[in-house]
Amino acid sequence: QVHLVESGGGSVQTGGSLRLSCVVSGSIFSLKHMGWYRQAPGKERELIATITTGGTTAYAESVKGRFTISRDNAKNTVYLQMNSLKVEDAAIYYCNTQIGGRPTGGSWGQGTQVTVSS
């Protein structure tokens, strides 16, 4: 069972930046493809960024060019740098192990709340 602890959320104004972190335990992190997901009120959880074990990244169109996913295998941590934040980016953000975008960690962490005000 993978254990996921997200942090780094907060309240910012539009155009601001945040850096989210997710520490992963209970698995060999370096062997796991990782993803960041988000869930806004009243909406389904959506995949927004992925990074493979080799460092290849992919993004949803809604965040491409503004968000950057990265990983530090020595720290068992995956990051999400979020720039030029928009009101529509407000959500609870989660990380998970993934294959083809499908979460494979068996459960979710508590997530980290991002609030963006205009």
PyMOL commands that set and color helices and strands:
alter all, ss='L'
color gray80, all
select helices_A, chain A and resi 29-31+73-75+87-89
alter helices_A, ss='H'
color red, helices_A
select strands_A, chain A and resi 3-7+10-13+18-25+34-39+46-51+57-59+67-72+77-82+91-99+102-103+112-117
alter strands_A, ss='S'
color yellow, strands_A
deselect
rebuild
show_as cartoon
